[in-house]
């Protein structure tokens, strides 16, 4: 099964949720998956970076009757950075995915968010959302601690096996995944405390 990968470097938006003058940074964006779902060289995927969000559009991510695959997978990874003095601290991630299923069709979206400042995998968040027969998947991940740098790992699984009922068309598709990163700008005293804590953790990790 041949897979294609693409890397987008230093993509960034313009304004954070609070309307600050600077942007969250969406960096090291990578997409891998079955060639029939993402297209050769990822030509079947559109990536749009906004002020505090990143959207992935899939033009022909469909499995099932008449398609090349009965099941397939798409993997997405990217990192988000914020300047606490401008955008504030990252504290929440909102996920929305538009899907369509028919017959035996099934779509599953799994996501892991890794805090790259406060201990990495020790504060990983995980959400698993599935649907049948289709619609919009919506979920929220609240981080255990506010942070300035996260890594998002997303897995999309599509399946539509041939059913015994020939009158039913078996399909599973995903069209759009939207990701909004929420930030908060604390009061000056809290800002100093949080910044000092993050700096101390980073210094310890460098010494190790």
Secondary structure by P-SEA (a helix, b strand, c coil): cbbbbbbbcccccccccccccbbbbbccccccccccccccccccbbbbbcccbbbbbbccccccccccccccbbbbbbbbbbcccccccccbbbbbbbbcccccbbbbbbbbbbccccccccbbbbbbbbbcccccccbbbbbcccccbbbbbbbbbbbbccccccccccbbbbcbbbbbbbbbbccaaaaaaaaaaaaaaaaaaaac
